[in-house]
Amino acid sequence: MNITIASMSNQGSRESNQDQTGEIIGEHSACFVVCDGVAGFPGGEVAATLARNTILGQFDGGQHLDAQQICQYVTNANQAIRQQQKVVHEHRRMGTTLVSLFIDRDYQLAYWAHAGDSRLYLFRRGYLYDVTIDHSLIQQMKDAGHQTEGINSNLLYFALGMGDEGRDASYSDVVALEDGDAFLLCTDGFWHGVSQQHMQQALHMVNTPHEWLTLMHQVIQKNDEQLASQQDNYSAVAVWIGAPQDTTLLHSLSDAAQFIPLRD
């Protein structure tokens, strides 16, 4: 199974970039990780780095997908952060979001895990197929049918290193892959800046995952300029399975106008 990837990480207007990304593409399986250190407490970048390095350090791309083992990778990452919290007092409240994707290249299967509000999107045949559900207060309120206007969207009730020590990350079912599937792993700074509609429209205009990220990056920059906002760190990893060119064709000129100024 052919896997093509692209990644980006941008500091935005913050003093530092607490996002971490990483990947391993082995002979039989692959692993992709995006982490975002939780803002407001010292050590977010330490927690994000610990989580990424723990998972990638244990992953063996020479083996086939093992969902139970993957759960242990994430649990070990959480434990590594909590251990560091006890060692360094100023890092006692540090945490990080996580979204991770695991692919079995031979059996063409995918599995993912997430904590916090970093997300995974799966676009199948060019359209949004599935998304993760944020571990955030605003998501809980939406699920309960409450109004969320004015609620801080960054308030998390769980991330690695945060919340009840007995709580675990969320895991998907094992999903059979199709040729042309496109995954996007990203931090909240990314998905706040580009809508799902723009993600989908951009996918219809490109031939490579790098081009896809580039178009979405342009949308984030454009929105940031218009709103004159303080842009958070934003990071993403795009993962394409097989040859998705047939699903990434431009549908209309109106879609193109969202990204490229069209001449009269």
Backbone torsions as a table, in degrees:
resi	resn	phi	psi	omega
1	MET	NA	126.4	178.8
2	ASN	-82.3	133.0	176.8
3	ILE	-124.3	126.4	177.5
4	THR	-118.4	134.8	-175.1
5	ILE	-133.2	162.4	169.1
6	ALA	-149.6	152.1	179.5
7	SER	-143.5	157.1	176.3
8	MET	-151.3	151.8	174.5
9	SER	-148.4	126.2	-174.4
10	ASN	-127.9	138.5	-177.1
11	GLN	-73.6	-18.7	-175.9
12	GLY	63.2	-139.4	179.2
13	SER	-105.3	13.6	177.8
14	ARG	-78.6	162.3	-180.0
15	GLU	-71.7	-24.7	178.6
16	SER	-149.1	164.1	178.9
17	ASN	-106.7	111.7	-179.2
18	GLN	-94.3	4.5	178.3
19	ASP	-79.6	148.2	175.4
20	GLN	-136.7	135.7	175.0
21	THR	-128.7	158.1	177.7
22	GLY	-170.7	160.5	179.6
23	GLU	-155.2	153.2	171.0
24	ILE	-135.1	124.7	175.3
25	ILE	-115.9	102.8	-177.7
26	GLY	-96.2	-176.8	-177.3
27	GLU	-64.4	-39.6	-174.9
28	HIS	-111.7	-22.2	-177.7
29	SER	-149.7	166.0	-177.5
30	ALA	-139.7	153.9	-178.1
31	CYS	-137.7	136.2	179.1
32	PHE	-132.9	135.0	-174.1
33	VAL	-135.0	136.2	171.4
34	VAL	-131.9	128.4	179.7
35	CYS	-129.0	149.0	179.4
36	ASP	-135.5	110.1	179.6
37	GLY	-58.2	133.9	-177.4
38	VAL	-68.8	126.5	-178.1
39	ALA	-75.9	157.8	175.1
40	GLY	100.8	-17.8	179.0
41	PHE	-130.4	142.2	178.7
42	PRO	-61.4	145.5	173.1
43	GLY	96.5	8.9	179.8
44	GLY	-58.2	-41.3	179.5
45	GLU	-68.0	-30.0	176.7
46	VAL	-68.3	-44.9	179.5
47	ALA	-62.6	-43.4	-179.9
48	ALA	-63.3	-41.9	179.5
49	THR	-67.0	-41.9	177.3
50	LEU	-59.8	-45.5	-178.7
51	ALA	-62.6	-49.3	-179.8
52	ARG	-60.7	-49.1	-175.6
53	ASN	-67.5	-35.1	179.4
54	THR	-64.9	-46.2	-178.6
55	ILE	-67.7	-49.5	-178.7
56	LEU	-66.6	-32.5	-179.4
57	GLY	-69.1	-25.6	179.9
58	GLN	-94.7	-20.0	-174.4
59	PHE	-71.7	136.8	179.2
60	ASP	-120.4	104.2	-179.1
61	GLY	-70.6	-5.8	176.4
62	GLY	-86.1	-5.3	179.6
63	GLN	-107.8	163.9	177.9
64	HIS	-82.9	166.5	-179.0
65	LEU	-59.0	131.0	178.6
66	ASP	-134.8	99.1	-174.0
67	ALA	-60.2	-38.7	-179.9
68	GLN	-64.8	-39.8	178.6
69	GLN	-67.0	-36.4	178.8
70	ILE	-63.6	-41.3	176.1
71	CYS	-57.6	-37.2	179.5
72	GLN	-69.6	-36.3	175.8
73	TYR	-56.3	-47.4	-177.0
74	VAL	-68.2	-41.5	176.8
75	THR	-59.9	-41.8	179.0
76	ASN	-65.1	-36.3	177.5
77	ALA	-64.3	-42.8	178.1
78	ASN	-62.8	-42.5	180.0
79	GLN	-66.6	-36.3	178.5
80	ALA	-63.0	-39.8	178.5
81	ILE	-66.9	-44.8	-178.0
82	ARG	-66.3	-32.5	176.2
83	GLN	-67.1	-41.8	178.3
84	GLN	-65.8	-32.6	176.8
85	GLN	-59.9	-35.5	-178.8
86	LYS	-77.6	-26.0	-176.9
87	VAL	-81.5	-41.7	-176.8
88	VAL	-113.9	111.9	-172.8
89	HIS	-59.8	-41.1	-176.9
90	GLU	-69.0	-13.4	178.6
91	HIS	-101.7	15.9	-171.6
92	ARG	-66.3	-17.8	-179.2
93	ARG	-116.7	13.3	-177.6
94	MET	-69.9	154.5	178.0
95	GLY	-161.1	172.8	178.9
96	THR	-151.2	145.6	168.4
97	THR	-78.0	166.1	178.9
98	LEU	-151.2	136.7	162.6
99	VAL	-136.2	130.0	-175.5
100	SER	-137.7	141.4	-178.6
101	LEU	-123.2	133.9	179.7
102	PHE	-125.6	133.8	-175.0
103	ILE	-129.1	132.4	170.5
104	ASP	-94.2	113.9	-172.7
105	ARG	-74.0	-29.3	-178.1
106	ASP	-82.1	-46.3	-177.9
107	TYR	-89.9	-3.4	175.4
108	GLN	56.5	58.6	-179.4
109	LEU	-127.6	152.4	177.5
110	ALA	-131.9	153.2	-179.3
111	TYR	-152.9	141.2	-179.5
112	TRP	-141.0	160.5	179.8
113	ALA	-137.9	149.8	176.7
114	HIS	-152.6	155.4	175.5
115	ALA	-143.5	133.5	-179.4
116	GLY	87.9	-144.4	-175.3
117	ASP	-119.5	18.0	164.8
118	SER	-76.9	143.7	-168.3
119	ARG	-122.9	158.5	168.5
120	LEU	-122.4	130.2	174.4
121	TYR	-114.4	140.7	173.0
122	LEU	-118.9	120.7	176.0
123	PHE	-105.9	118.0	-178.4
124	ARG	-116.6	128.8	-175.7
125	ARG	55.2	31.7	174.5
126	GLY	89.2	-2.0	-176.3
127	TYR	-126.4	152.8	-178.1
128	LEU	-61.1	126.4	-176.6
129	TYR	-107.7	-43.5	-175.1
130	ASP	-159.3	153.4	177.0
131	VAL	-140.4	158.5	172.1
132	THR	-75.2	163.1	178.4
133	ILE	-111.7	121.0	-174.3
134	ASP	-60.7	144.9	170.7
135	HIS	-92.1	68.1	-175.0
136	SER	-131.9	157.8	178.4
137	LEU	-62.5	-42.0	-177.8
138	ILE	-65.2	-33.9	177.3
139	GLN	-69.0	-39.7	176.3
140	GLN	-60.6	-41.4	-179.6
141	MET	-67.4	-39.9	176.5
142	LYS	-62.1	-43.9	-179.6
143	ASP	-62.2	-31.6	-179.3
144	ALA	-86.2	-2.1	177.9
145	GLY	84.0	17.2	-178.6
146	HIS	-91.3	156.5	173.9
147	GLN	-70.1	142.7	-177.0
148	THR	-119.9	7.9	-179.5
149	GLU	-62.3	129.3	178.7
150	GLY	86.5	-3.3	179.5
151	ILE	-84.9	134.8	178.2
152	ASN	-65.8	118.6	-176.4
153	SER	-75.0	-8.3	-177.1
154	ASN	-92.9	0.9	-178.7
155	LEU	-79.1	115.0	-177.6
156	LEU	-104.9	143.1	172.0
157	TYR	-100.4	-8.9	174.8
158	PHE	-155.6	137.0	168.0
159	ALA	-155.4	169.3	178.7
160	LEU	-63.1	128.8	-176.7
161	GLY	89.4	-6.8	-177.9
162	MET	-121.7	161.2	175.7
163	GLY	77.4	-170.0	-179.3
164	ASP	-60.8	130.7	-178.5
165	GLU	-63.2	-22.1	179.7
166	GLY	-83.5	-9.3	-178.1
167	ARG	-79.9	145.7	-179.5
168	ASP	-115.8	167.6	174.2
169	ALA	-66.9	171.8	175.8
170	SER	-96.4	143.1	-176.4
171	TYR	-127.6	146.7	177.7
172	SER	-85.1	171.2	163.1
173	ASP	-74.0	164.5	172.1
174	VAL	-74.8	126.5	-173.1
175	VAL	-113.8	130.9	175.3
176	ALA	-73.3	132.3	-178.6
177	LEU	-85.7	154.4	172.2
178	GLU	-119.7	148.4	174.3
179	ASP	-59.9	128.3	-179.2
180	GLY	99.6	-2.4	175.7
181	ASP	-62.8	142.6	178.2
182	ALA	-129.2	124.0	178.4
183	PHE	-106.5	146.4	173.0
184	LEU	-131.5	118.7	173.3
185	LEU	-104.9	130.3	-175.6
186	CYS	-155.2	158.2	177.2
187	THR	-85.1	170.1	-178.4
188	ASP	-66.2	-30.2	176.6
189	GLY	-60.9	-29.2	179.1
190	PHE	-78.6	-53.8	-175.0
191	TRP	-73.2	-19.2	171.1
192	HIS	-68.1	-29.3	-173.7
193	GLY	-90.7	-15.9	-179.0
194	VAL	-140.2	125.9	-175.6
195	SER	-74.0	163.6	176.1
196	GLN	-62.0	-34.5	177.7
197	GLN	-62.5	-43.1	179.2
198	HIS	-69.0	-35.8	175.8
199	MET	-57.4	-46.2	-177.7
200	GLN	-69.1	-43.7	178.9
201	GLN	-63.0	-41.2	179.6
202	ALA	-63.1	-36.6	179.9
203	LEU	-63.2	-29.4	-179.1
204	HIS	-77.9	-0.4	-173.0
205	MET	-117.4	3.1	-168.1
206	VAL	-129.4	165.2	178.9
207	ASN	-116.3	-7.4	-179.1
208	THR	-141.6	156.3	175.7
209	PRO	-63.2	-31.2	177.1
210	HIS	-63.2	-43.6	177.9
211	GLU	-63.3	-36.8	179.7
212	TRP	-61.8	-49.5	178.9
213	LEU	-63.3	-37.6	-178.9
214	THR	-62.3	-44.2	179.1
215	LEU	-64.3	-43.2	179.7
216	MET	-66.7	-35.2	175.8
217	HIS	-60.9	-39.9	178.7
218	GLN	-62.3	-37.9	178.3
219	VAL	-64.8	-44.0	179.3
220	ILE	-60.1	-46.0	-179.6
221	GLN	-63.9	-40.1	179.6
222	LYS	-64.3	-45.8	179.5
223	ASN	-64.0	-38.3	-179.5
224	ASP	-64.9	-40.6	178.7
225	GLU	-66.1	-39.8	-177.8
226	GLN	-69.6	-37.1	-176.6
227	LEU	-90.1	-12.5	-177.1
228	ALA	50.6	44.1	-175.0
229	SER	-95.2	166.2	174.2
230	GLN	-87.2	98.5	-173.5
231	GLN	-72.4	126.8	175.6
232	ASP	-67.5	164.5	167.0
233	ASN	-53.7	144.2	175.4
234	TYR	-142.9	130.8	-175.2
235	SER	-139.3	151.9	-179.5
236	ALA	-156.8	152.7	171.9
237	VAL	-129.0	126.4	177.2
238	ALA	-105.5	131.7	-177.2
239	VAL	-127.7	118.0	179.0
240	TRP	-108.4	136.0	-178.9
241	ILE	-104.5	126.3	177.0
242	GLY	69.6	-134.2	-176.8
243	ALA	-124.4	89.1	-174.8
244	PRO	-84.8	12.9	-173.7
245	GLN	-57.4	-33.1	-179.1
246	ASP	-67.9	-19.1	-179.2
247	THR	-101.6	1.1	-176.4
248	THR	-116.5	40.9	179.9
249	LEU	-95.2	142.9	179.8
250	LEU	-61.7	127.0	-178.7
251	HIS	-86.8	-35.9	-177.0
252	SER	-160.4	160.5	176.2
253	LEU	-67.8	-28.3	178.9
254	SER	-65.5	-33.7	174.1
255	ASP	-64.5	-43.6	-178.2
256	ALA	-62.1	-33.4	-177.8
257	ALA	-64.3	-19.5	177.4
258	GLN	-68.1	-22.1	-172.8
259	PHE	-121.3	-35.0	-172.3
260	ILE	-123.7	123.5	176.8
261	PRO	-60.8	123.9	-177.9
262	LEU	-96.5	138.6	178.9
263	ARG	-80.6	150.5	176.0
264	ASP	-71.4	NA	NA
